[in-house]
Amino acid sequence: MSLSKQLYLIITFTFLLIFTGNTIISIQNTKLYLEQESTSKAQDTATSLGMMLKSLISNKKDPEIASTINAISDSGFYSSIRLEDHLYTFTDKELLEQIDNLKDFNWKIDKVIIDKEYGEIILNEDDNLLDELLDESNEELKSNNLKDNSYTFVPTNKFKNNSYLKIDFKATNNYESLDMSVKLKLSNVLVNSTRAIKFDDVPQWFIDFIPISLEEQKSTINDGWKTAAVIYVKANPGVAYLKLYTQVKDELLYAIIAFLISIILLSITLKLVLKPLKEIELLANKISQGSYDTVIELPWTKELKSVSIAMNIMSSKIKNIISKLNNNIKEISTEITKDPLTKLHNKQSFEDDLKNCFMNKKDGYMFLIQISKLGDFAQVNGRNSVNDFLIEFSNILKNTNNATAYRFYGSEFAMIVHESELSKIKDITKNLKEKFELLSIKVKKDDVANIGVVLFSKLDTLGAVLSGVSEAYEMAKQIGPNESYIKEVNNDGRGMLEWKNLVFDIIARENINIDYIGDIICNTTNKLLMQEAFSSMKDKKNENIPIGIFLSVAQANNKVIEFDMIIVKKVIEYIKDKNIKTQILINLSMDSIQDVIFLSWLKNIIKENHQIANQLVFALTAHSISHFINEFESFVRFAKEQNSQTMIKRFDVKFIEIDNLKKLKPNSIRLSRDYTSCICDDVNKKSLVDSICQISELVNIDVYAENVQDDRDFNVIRTLDINGASRC
């Protein structure tokens, strides 16, 4: 996870933590305040109502009492206002009213009885009531001395308010006396005004999540010295919920705005702070890829500035080290490919150059020149004289027009002459003989050297040319001192048409055998890492066909791409059929990796076999790549996209400079055999290989050695940073 994402998460988590905490505390405080405010207001209202109703309470049935209570209840601030009588009371008249078909109420009530389980009845002695009755002008009441008695019911816990109570009593008038029983509904509630609790604009989940509890408040109303009634007032929680919900919405809106502003400010700050970090990261990636730049604009943050300065110092130091290693590699490479005395190229360079001629379809002549009896000359003359003689002899070869001279070893020299006309070759041979004659006079040596010459073409092989020139040299020796002989090589008797038909037939029938050779063993674990797919073909006589000639003819007739397709298919089948777990090296031609159709086909077949894609290692020689650097770089990217790998075979710094490795970025390189041959006795080679390994490691490229024969060489290789090697 990136630093910016981590900071965003931390800020978000911290913000949510603070917001949640503040919101909870704010809600609790606001809720408590609203509860107290509503309760206090309800209490004030109850007290005020008690004062207002005090003057009316003497007549508890007065309709003005209900009107006053309903008027206050209609304000909507209260869910209920209830006026309760202090006692349960009833009169004789109320009892008589419960009796149906009673013509008049001129009955005297006595012996009022109830079930004691529910309470008891007490007759109220009310002198005031009697006085009022006596003052009435109703003479009939006066004459009969009739009084409407009032009773108080004292309930037990079993009696429930607003329920019916069975009352037995005796009623007497002038004519008769009756025992009666009625069910009287008793309630101490005089007035009850309620309003529906409405939560407009407040969602139900908010109400369920934050319960508000408002207690009912009361006030006592006295009638003289007696408690007459109690007024109960309960606030409407809908008002409190609306205020609380509005506050929470406002806080949430503010929090969101504050959060967005914080994120924007954080984003701007992070861009400013992380920009140097991204530059440092980019610099580190460039260093790992072999590009040693520096941070130009140093950050203003002290810590990041220190890191940037340290990275610049490290990059500069690595750049200097790599530069020294590159120079060291170039110098050593030059030394090991040239004869130290004559400064002519050695035999390995000769072989590479001759193969290059075959690949590029160049015809020419090879000269084999060997100094006669150099050992006898050295015994007679001193070391310095011999060296002077060899230098002067090599200068004659160097100065030959359109030719490259080589010293194989000791007295054996060679030349590659890029001329195809026999007449010019004869002129060159004649010129060399004349110069050798002059040199023989100067050094007082009659027999200087014999010259063998052989023609080579694109259909030749290295072995055939060397064999032919050796025969020519032997013929020159038989002719006489300082003589030459020119031999024409016939390429095993096949003409171009016959070669073409043979190649076409083999490719059409896919009559190609593949051997898996060159086992590369890991230097640290001794585990098999890789094998190379080696193609072999036979002619109609069941004789092996030189692979070099076969590929040359195939390339000349646009069949090499089809040949590469066959090899790739056979390798994939081999890996799948044999359940191979190691990597297989597949040699491709430069024509194939530049062909759009081949690349499309290769992409599809790798996709179909994606499970083994990483086992396919496509290789080209350093010499062939040297002429097509950009094309190979493009192919490396293509192979990586398919999850496959690439290798540069026969890696030699004279073909591909070490600096180009960081541009090409293959997965691995396999060193030229000349680099590791006799490395145990050659300090320069050891230093060269070590430098190549160090630079390759910096750009994440594996290094392998090929066909290490000598055990002493192999032991030296194991001490270097070479990843693996194959043995002969």
C-alpha positions in Angstrom: 0.0 0.0 0.0 1.3 3.4 -1.0 2.2 6.0 1.6 -0.5 8.4 0.3 -3.2 5.7 0.8 -1.9 4.9 4.3 -2.1 8.6 5.2 -5.6 8.9 3.7 -6.7 5.9 5.7 -5.1 7.2 8.9 -6.7 10.7 8.4 -10.1 9.1 7.6 -10.0 6.8 10.6 -8.9 9.6 12.9 -11.6 11.9 11.5 -14.2 9.2 11.9 -13.0 8.5 15.4 -13.1 12.2 16.4 -16.4 12.9 14.6 -18.1 9.8 16.2 -16.9 10.7 19.6 -17.9 14.3 19.3 -21.2 13.4 17.8 -22.0 10.9 20.6 -21.1 13.4 23.3 -23.0 16.2 21.5 -26.1 14.0 21.1 -26.0 12.9 24.7 -25.6 16.5 26.0 -28.2 17.9 23.7 -30.6 15.0 24.5 -30.1 15.6 28.2 -30.6 19.3 27.7 -33.8 18.8 25.7 -35.2 16.3 28.2 -34.5 18.7 31.0 -35.9 21.7 29.0 -39.1 19.8 28.1 -39.6 18.4 31.6 -39.0 21.8 33.1 -41.5 23.4 30.7 -44.0 20.7 31.4 -43.6 21.4 35.1 -44.0 25.1 34.6 -47.2 24.5 32.6 -48.5 22.1 35.3 -48.0 24.8 38.0 -49.5 27.5 35.8 -52.5 25.4 35.0 -52.9 24.6 38.7 -53.1 28.2 39.5 -55.5 28.9 36.7 -57.9 26.1 37.7 -57.8 26.8 41.4 -60.7 29.1 41.2 -62.8 26.6 39.1 -62.0 23.4 41.0 -64.8 23.8 43.5 -67.1 22.6 40.7 -65.1 19.8 39.1 -67.7 19.5 36.4 -67.3 23.0 35.2 -66.9 23.0 31.4 -64.5 25.9 31.6 -61.9 23.6 33.1 -61.9 21.4 30.0 -61.8 24.4 27.7 -58.8 25.8 29.5 -56.9 22.5 29.4 -57.7 21.9 25.7 -56.6 25.4 24.7 -53.1 24.8 26.2 -53.0 21.2 24.8 -53.7 22.5 21.3 -50.3 24.3 21.3 -48.8 21.0 20.3 -46.0 21.2 22.9 -47.6 18.5 25.1 -48.5 15.0 24.4 -51.0 14.8 27.2 -52.6 17.0 29.9 -54.7 15.2 32.5 -56.7 16.5 35.4 -57.4 13.9 38.1 -59.7 14.2 41.1 -57.8 13.7 44.3 -60.5 11.1 45.5 -63.0 8.8 43.9 -66.4 10.4 44.7 -70.0 9.9 43.7 -73.5 11.1 44.9 -76.9 9.5 45.5 -78.1 11.1 42.2 -75.3 9.3 40.2 -76.4 6.0 41.7 -80.0 6.6 40.9 -79.1 7.6 37.3 -77.8 4.1 36.7 -81.2 2.6 37.3 -83.4 2.3 34.2 -87.1 3.2 34.2 -86.8 5.3 37.3 -89.5 8.0 37.1 -88.0 10.4 39.6 -85.0 10.8 41.8 -86.9 11.6 45.1 -85.4 8.6 46.8 -83.5 8.4 50.0 -80.3 6.3 49.7 -78.8 4.5 52.6 -76.9 1.3 53.4 -74.4 1.8 50.6 -72.3 -1.4 50.4 -69.4 -2.7 48.2 -67.2 -5.7 48.1 -64.5 -5.0 50.7 -62.0 -6.7 48.5 -61.9 -3.6 46.3 -62.1 -1.0 49.0 -64.6 0.9 51.3 -67.2 3.6 51.0 -67.2 6.6 53.3 -70.1 9.0 53.6 -69.0 12.6 53.3 -70.4 14.9 56.0 -70.7 18.1 54.0 -72.4 20.9 56.0 -71.9 23.3 53.1 -73.9 21.2 50.9 -76.8 21.1 53.4 -76.7 24.8 53.8 -76.9 25.3 50.1 -79.9 23.0 49.9 -81.6 24.8 52.7 -81.1 28.1 51.1 -82.8 27.0 47.9 -86.2 28.4 47.1 -87.4 24.9 46.3 -90.0 24.4 49.0 -90.6 20.9 48.1 -87.0 20.0 49.0 -87.2 21.9 52.1 -90.4 20.2 53.2 -89.1 16.8 52.5 -85.8 17.7 54.0 -84.1 15.7 51.2 -80.3 15.7 51.0 -78.1 14.4 48.1 -75.4 12.5 49.9 -71.8 12.4 48.7 -69.5 9.4 49.1 -65.8 8.8 48.9 -64.4 5.5 47.6 -61.1 4.4 49.1 -59.8 1.6 46.8 -57.5 -1.3 47.4 -54.7 -2.3 45.0 -57.1 -4.7 43.2 -59.2 -1.9 41.9 -58.2 -0.4 38.6 -58.9 3.1 37.7 -61.7 3.8 35.2 -63.3 0.4 35.9 -66.8 -0.6 37.1 -67.6 -1.1 40.7 -70.7 -3.0 42.0 -72.6 -1.0 44.6 -75.5 -2.3 46.7 -77.8 0.2 48.4 -81.3 0.7 49.7 -83.6 3.3 48.2 -86.7 4.6 50.0 -89.5 7.1 49.1 -92.9 7.9 50.4 -94.5 4.8 49.0 -91.9 2.0 49.0 -88.4 0.8 49.9 -86.2 -1.1 47.4 -82.9 -3.0 47.6 -80.9 -2.0 44.5 -77.6 -2.9 42.9 -75.8 -0.9 40.2 -72.4 -1.0 38.4 -70.9 2.5 38.5 -67.8 3.3 36.4 -65.4 5.1 38.7 -62.6 7.3 37.4 -60.7 10.0 39.0 -59.8 11.6 35.6 -61.8 14.7 35.3 -60.3 15.9 32.0 -57.8 14.1 29.7 -56.5 16.0 26.6 -54.1 14.1 24.4 -52.4 14.9 21.2 -50.8 12.5 18.7 -47.0 12.5 18.8 -45.9 13.6 15.4 -42.3 13.2 14.2 -42.4 15.2 11.0 -39.1 15.3 9.1 -37.6 12.8 11.6 -36.9 9.3 10.3 -38.0 6.4 12.3 -34.5 4.9 12.5 -33.3 8.0 14.3 -36.2 7.8 16.8 -35.4 4.1 17.4 -31.7 4.7 17.7 -32.0 7.6 20.2 -34.8 7.1 22.7 -35.9 10.3 24.5 -37.7 9.7 27.8 -39.9 12.5 29.2 -41.4 12.1 32.6 -44.9 13.3 33.4 -45.0 16.4 35.6 -47.8 17.2 38.1 -49.1 20.0 40.2 -51.6 19.8 43.1 -54.7 22.0 43.1 -56.2 22.8 46.5 -59.7 23.8 47.3 -59.4 25.6 50.5 -57.5 23.5 53.0 -58.2 20.3 51.1 -56.5 18.8 48.0 -59.0 18.9 45.3 -57.3 17.6 42.2 -53.9 16.9 40.5 -53.0 18.2 37.1 -50.5 16.0 35.0 -48.6 17.4 32.1 -46.3 15.4 29.7 -44.2 17.2 27.1 -44.4 16.1 23.4 -41.0 14.3 22.5 -41.5 15.1 18.8 -40.3 18.7 19.4 -37.2 17.4 21.1 -36.6 14.9 18.4 -36.9 17.5 15.7 -34.4 19.8 17.4 -32.0 16.9 18.0 -32.3 15.6 14.4 -31.7 19.1 13.0 -28.6 19.5 15.1 -27.2 16.1 14.1 -27.9 16.9 10.4 -26.1 20.2 10.7 -23.1 18.6 12.5 -22.9 15.9 9.9 -23.0 18.4 7.0 -20.3 20.4 8.7 -18.3 17.3 9.3 -18.6 16.2 5.6 -17.6 19.7 4.4 -14.7 19.8 6.9 -13.6 16.2 5.9 -13.6 17.1 2.2 -11.7 20.3 2.8 -9.2 18.3 4.9 -8.8 15.6 2.2 -8.3 18.3 -0.5 -5.7 20.0 1.7 -4.1 16.7 2.5 -4.0 15.8 -1.2 -2.3 19.0 -2.1 0.2 18.6 0.8 0.9 15.0 -0.1 1.5 16.0 -3.7 4.1 18.5 -2.6 5.6 16.2 0.0 5.5 13.0 -2.1 6.7 14.5 -5.3 10.4 14.3 -4.1 9.7 10.7 -3.0 8.4 9.8 -6.4 11.5 11.4 -7.9 13.7 9.4 -5.5 11.8 6.2 -6.4 12.2 7.0 -10.1 15.9 7.5 -9.5 16.2 4.2 -7.6 14.4 2.4 -10.5 16.7 4.0 -13.0 19.7 3.0 -11.0 18.5 -0.6 -10.9 18.1 -0.4 -14.6 21.6 1.0 -15.1 20.7 4.7 -15.6 22.6 6.8 -13.0 20.8 10.1 -13.0 20.5 12.5 -10.0 17.7 14.5 -8.4 18.1 18.0 -9.8 15.5 19.9 -7.7 16.1 19.1 -4.1 13.0 19.0 -1.8 12.5 21.6 0.8 11.7 19.1 3.5 14.8 18.5 5.6 14.5 14.7 5.8 13.7 14.2 2.1 16.4 16.6 1.1 19.0 14.5 3.1 17.7 11.4 1.3 17.9 13.0 -2.1 21.4 14.2 -1.5 22.4 10.7 -0.3 20.8 9.2 -3.4 22.6 11.6 -5.7 25.9 10.7 -4.0 25.2 7.0 -4.3 24.1 7.3 -8.0 27.3 9.3 -8.8 29.5 6.7 -7.1 27.8 3.8 -8.8 28.1 5.6 -12.1 31.8 6.1 -11.6 32.2 2.5 -10.6 30.3 1.3 -13.6 32.2 3.6 -15.9 35.5 2.1 -14.5 34.1 -1.4 -15.0 33.1 -0.6 -18.6 36.5 0.8 -19.3 38.1 -2.2 -17.7 36.0 -4.6 -19.7 36.8 -2.8 -23.0 40.5 -2.8 -22.2 40.6 -6.4 -21.1 38.4 -7.5 -24.0 40.8 -5.9 -26.4 43.7 -7.5 -24.7 42.3 -11.0 -24.7 41.2 -10.8 -28.4 44.5 -9.6 -29.6 48.0 -11.1 -29.7 50.0 -9.1 -27.1 53.1 -8.9 -29.3 51.9 -8.3 -32.9 48.5 -6.7 -31.9 46.8 -8.9 -34.4 43.4 -10.5 -33.6 43.6 -14.1 -32.2 42.0 -17.3 -33.5 38.7 -16.8 -31.6 38.3 -13.5 -33.4 39.1 -15.1 -36.7 36.4 -17.8 -36.1 33.8 -15.1 -35.2 34.6 -13.1 -38.2 34.5 -16.0 -40.6 31.1 -17.1 -39.2 30.0 -13.5 -39.7 30.8 -13.8 -43.3 28.7 -17.0 -43.6 25.8 -15.3 -41.9 26.0 -12.2 -44.0 26.4 -14.3 -47.2 29.8 -12.9 -48.0 32.2 -14.8 -50.2 36.0 -14.4 -49.8 39.3 -16.2 -49.4 41.1 -17.4 -46.3 44.9 -17.3 -46.1 46.8 -19.6 -43.8 50.4 -18.4 -43.4 52.9 -20.3 -41.3 56.5 -19.1 -40.6 58.9 -21.9 -41.4 61.2 -23.3 -38.8 60.6 -20.4 -36.3 62.0 -22.5 -33.5 65.4 -22.9 -35.3 65.5 -19.2 -36.0 64.8 -18.4 -32.3 67.7 -20.7 -31.2 70.2 -18.8 -33.4 68.9 -15.3 -32.7 67.9 -13.7 -29.4 64.4 -13.1 -28.1 64.4 -9.5 -29.1 65.4 -10.4 -32.7 62.6 -13.0 -32.9 60.1 -10.5 -31.6 61.2 -7.9 -34.1 60.9 -10.4 -36.9 57.4 -11.4 -35.8 56.3 -7.7 -35.6 57.7 -6.9 -39.0 56.1 -10.1 -40.4 52.7 -9.2 -39.0 53.0 -5.6 -40.4 53.3 -7.1 -43.8 49.9 -8.9 -43.2 48.3 -5.8 -41.7 49.1 -3.7 -44.7 47.4 -6.1 -47.1 44.6 -4.4 -48.9 41.0 -5.4 -48.1 42.2 -8.0 -45.6 42.1 -8.7 -41.9 45.1 -10.5 -40.4 45.2 -12.9 -37.4 47.8 -14.7 -35.3 46.6 -18.1 -34.2 49.6 -19.0 -32.0 53.4 -19.1 -32.4 54.3 -19.2 -36.1 50.7 -19.7 -37.4 48.9 -16.6 -39.0 45.8 -16.2 -41.1 44.0 -13.6 -43.2 40.4 -13.1 -44.4 40.4 -11.3 -47.7 37.1 -9.9 -48.8 37.6 -10.4 -52.5 35.9 -12.9 -54.7 37.9 -12.4 -57.9 40.7 -15.0 -58.3 42.9 -12.6 -60.2 43.0 -10.2 -57.3 43.8 -13.0 -54.9 46.7 -14.0 -57.1 48.0 -10.5 -57.0 47.8 -10.4 -53.2 49.6 -13.7 -53.0 52.3 -12.5 -55.4 52.7 -9.3 -53.4 53.1 -11.3 -50.1 55.7 -13.6 -51.6 57.7 -10.6 -52.8 57.6 -9.0 -49.4 58.6 -12.3 -47.7 61.6 -12.5 -50.1 62.7 -9.0 -49.0 62.2 -9.9 -45.3 64.2 -13.1 -45.8 67.2 -11.1 -47.0 66.9 -8.7 -44.1 66.7 -11.3 -41.4 69.0 -13.7 -43.3 66.4 -16.5 -43.4 65.9 -18.1 -46.7 62.5 -19.9 -46.0 60.2 -17.3 -44.4 56.7 -18.7 -44.9 54.3 -20.7 -47.0 50.8 -19.6 -48.0 47.7 -21.7 -48.3 44.6 -20.1 -49.8 41.1 -21.4 -50.0 37.8 -19.9 -51.3 34.8 -19.8 -48.9 31.1 -19.0 -49.6 27.9 -18.7 -47.7 27.4 -22.5 -48.0 30.6 -23.3 -46.2 31.3 -24.3 -42.6 34.1 -23.3 -40.4 35.4 -26.9 -40.3 35.3 -27.2 -44.1 37.2 -24.0 -44.6 39.9 -24.8 -42.1 40.3 -28.3 -43.6 40.6 -26.9 -47.1 43.1 -24.2 -46.2 45.3 -26.7 -44.4 45.4 -28.9 -47.5 46.3 -25.8 -49.5 49.1 -25.0 -47.1 50.5 -28.5 -47.3 50.5 -28.2 -51.1 52.4 -24.9 -50.9 55.1 -26.5 -48.7 55.6 -29.2 -51.3 56.1 -26.6 -54.0 58.9 -24.9 -52.2 60.1 -22.1 -49.8 57.9 -19.0 -49.7 55.5 -20.6 -52.2 51.7 -20.5 -52.2 48.8 -22.6 -53.3 45.1 -21.6 -54.0 42.4 -24.3 -53.5 38.8 -24.2 -54.5 36.4 -25.8 -52.0 33.4 -27.7 -53.6 31.0 -27.7 -50.7 30.5 -31.5 -50.6 29.5 -31.7 -54.2 25.9 -30.3 -53.9 24.8 -27.4 -56.0 22.5 -24.6 -54.8 19.4 -26.1 -56.5 20.1 -29.5 -54.8 20.5 -27.7 -51.4 17.3 -25.8 -51.9 15.3 -28.9 -52.7 16.7 -30.7 -49.7 15.9 -27.8 -47.3 12.4 -27.4 -48.7 11.7 -31.2 -48.4 12.9 -31.4 -44.8 10.9 -28.3 -43.7 7.8 -29.5 -45.5 7.9 -32.9 -43.8 9.2 -31.4 -40.5 11.8 -34.1 -40.6 13.9 -32.4 -37.9 15.3 -34.0 -34.9 15.8 -32.1 -31.7 18.3 -33.0 -29.0 18.4 -31.3 -25.7 22.0 -30.5 -24.8 24.2 -28.1 -22.9 22.7 -28.7 -19.5 23.2 -25.5 -17.5 23.7 -26.3 -13.8 23.2 -23.8 -11.0 26.5 -22.9 -9.4 25.0 -22.7 -5.9 22.5 -25.6 -5.8 23.8 -27.9 -8.6 20.2 -27.9 -9.9 19.5 -28.3 -13.6 18.4 -24.8 -14.8 18.3 -25.0 -18.6 18.8 -27.1 -21.7 19.3 -26.0 -25.3 17.2 -27.4 -28.1 19.7 -28.4 -30.8 18.4 -29.2 -34.3 19.8 -31.9 -36.5 18.8 -33.1 -40.0 19.8 -35.9 -42.3 19.9 -36.2 -46.1 18.6 -39.0 -48.2 21.8 -40.9 -47.5 21.1 -40.6 -43.7 24.1 -38.4 -43.3 24.1 -35.4 -41.1 23.6 -32.0 -42.7 25.7 -29.1 -41.4 23.3 -26.9 -39.5 25.1 -23.8 -40.7 24.6 -24.6 -44.4 21.0 -25.7 -43.8 20.1 -22.4 -42.1 22.0 -20.3 -44.7 20.0 -22.0 -47.5 16.7 -21.7 -45.6 17.4 -18.0 -44.9 18.2 -17.4 -48.6 14.9 -19.0 -49.6 12.7 -17.4 -46.9 12.2 -20.7 -45.1 14.0 -19.9 -41.9 10.8 -18.4 -40.2 8.9 -21.6 -41.0 11.9 -23.6 -39.6 11.7 -21.6 -36.4 8.0 -22.3 -36.1 8.6 -26.0 -36.3 11.3 -25.9 -33.6 9.1 -23.9 -31.2 6.2 -26.3 -31.7 8.4 -29.4 -31.1 9.9 -27.9 -28.0 6.4 -27.1 -26.5 5.2 -30.6 -27.3 8.3 -32.0 -25.6 7.8 -29.9 -22.5 4.2 -31.0 -22.2 4.6 -34.6 -23.1 7.6 -35.2 -20.9 6.4 -32.9 -18.1 9.7 -31.0 -18.2 10.2 -28.5 -15.4 13.4 -26.8 -16.5 13.8 -24.0 -19.0 14.4 -24.8 -22.7 16.6 -22.5 -24.8 15.2 -22.0 -28.4 17.4 -20.4 -31.0 15.6 -18.0 -33.3 16.8 -16.1 -36.4 16.8 -12.4 -36.7 14.3 -12.7 -39.6 11.8 -14.4 -37.3 11.8 -11.8 -34.5 11.2 -9.1 -37.1 8.4 -10.8 -38.8 4.9 -9.7 -37.8 3.2 -12.9 -38.8 5.7 -15.0 -36.8 5.3 -12.8 -33.7 1.5 -13.1 -34.0 1.8 -16.8 -34.3 4.2 -17.0 -31.4 1.9 -14.9 -29.2 -1.0 -17.2 -29.9 0.8 -20.5 -29.3 2.3 -19.2 -26.0 -1.1 -18.0 -24.9 -2.5 -21.5 -25.6 0.3 -22.9 -23.5 0.6 -20.2 -21.0 1.3 -22.6 -18.1 4.8 -23.3 -19.6 5.4 -19.8 -21.0 8.1 -19.1 -18.4 10.0 -22.2 -19.5 10.6 -20.9 -23.0 13.9 -19.0 -23.4 14.4 -17.5 -26.9 18.0 -16.9 -27.8 20.0 -15.0 -30.5 23.7 -14.7 -30.8 25.4 -11.4 -29.8 26.9 -11.1 -33.3 23.4 -11.2 -35.0 21.9 -8.8 -32.4 24.8 -6.3 -32.9 23.3 -5.3 -36.3 19.7 -5.1 -35.0 19.9 -3.7 -31.5 16.5 -1.9 -31.7 14.7 -4.9 -33.2 16.0 -7.2 -30.4 15.0 -4.7 -27.7 11.5 -4.7 -29.1 11.5 -8.5 -29.1 12.6 -8.6 -25.5 9.6 -6.5 -24.5 7.4 -8.7 -26.6 8.7 -11.9 -24.8 8.2 -10.3 -21.4 4.6 -9.5 -22.2 4.1 -13.2 -23.0 5.8 -14.1 -19.7 8.6 -15.8 -21.7 12.3 -15.1 -21.4 15.2 -14.0 -23.7 18.9 -14.7 -23.8 21.9 -13.3 -25.7 24.2 -16.2 -26.7 27.9 -16.0 -27.2 28.0 -12.7 -25.5 31.1 -10.7 -26.5 31.7 -7.0 -25.7 33.1 -6.5 -29.2 29.7 -7.2 -30.6 27.5 -5.7 -27.8 28.9 -3.1 -25.5 28.2 -3.7 -21.9 26.3 -0.4 -21.7 23.7 -1.8 -24.1 22.7 -4.5 -21.7 20.7 -2.0 -19.6 18.9 -0.9 -22.8 18.3 -4.4 -24.1 17.4 -5.9 -20.7 17.4 -9.6 -21.7 16.7 -12.1 -18.9 20.2 -13.7 -19.3 23.4 -13.8 -21.3 25.6 -16.7 -22.1 29.3 -15.8 -22.3 31.4 -16.5 -25.3 33.4 -19.7 -24.7 36.6 -17.8 -25.2 35.9 -15.8 -22.1 35.9 -18.8 -19.8 38.4 -21.0 -21.7 41.7 -21.2 -19.7 40.3 -18.6 -17.3 42.2 -20.3 -14.4 45.5 -19.1 -15.9 44.4 -15.7 -17.3 44.0 -12.9 -14.8 42.6 -10.6 -17.5 39.8 -13.0 -18.4 38.9 -13.5 -14.8 38.7 -9.7 -14.3 36.7 -9.4 -17.5 34.1 -12.0 -16.5 33.9 -10.7 -13.0 33.2 -7.1 -14.3 30.5 -8.4 -16.6 28.9 -10.3 -13.8 28.8 -7.3 -11.5 27.3 -5.0 -14.1 24.7 -7.7 -15.1 23.7 -8.1 -11.5 23.0 -4.4 -11.2 20.5 -4.7 -14.1 19.0 -8.0 -13.0 20.5 -10.1 -15.8 21.6 -13.7 -15.2 25.0 -14.8 -16.5 25.8 -18.3 -17.7 29.0 -19.9 -19.0 29.1 -22.4 -22.0 30.9 -25.7 -22.4 33.5 -25.3 -19.6 35.9 -28.2 -20.2 38.7 -27.8 -17.7 37.8 -28.5 -14.0 40.2 -25.7 -13.0 38.2 -23.3 -15.1 35.0 -24.5 -13.6 36.3 -24.0 -10.1 37.2 -20.4 -10.9 33.8 -19.8 -12.4 32.1 -21.1 -9.2 33.9 -18.3 -7.3 32.5 -15.6 -9.5 28.9 -14.4 -9.7 28.0 -16.6 -12.7 24.6 -18.1 -12.1 25.3 -21.4 -13.9 27.5 -23.2 -16.4 27.3 -26.1 -18.9 30.1 -28.7 -19.1 31.3 -30.5 -22.2 
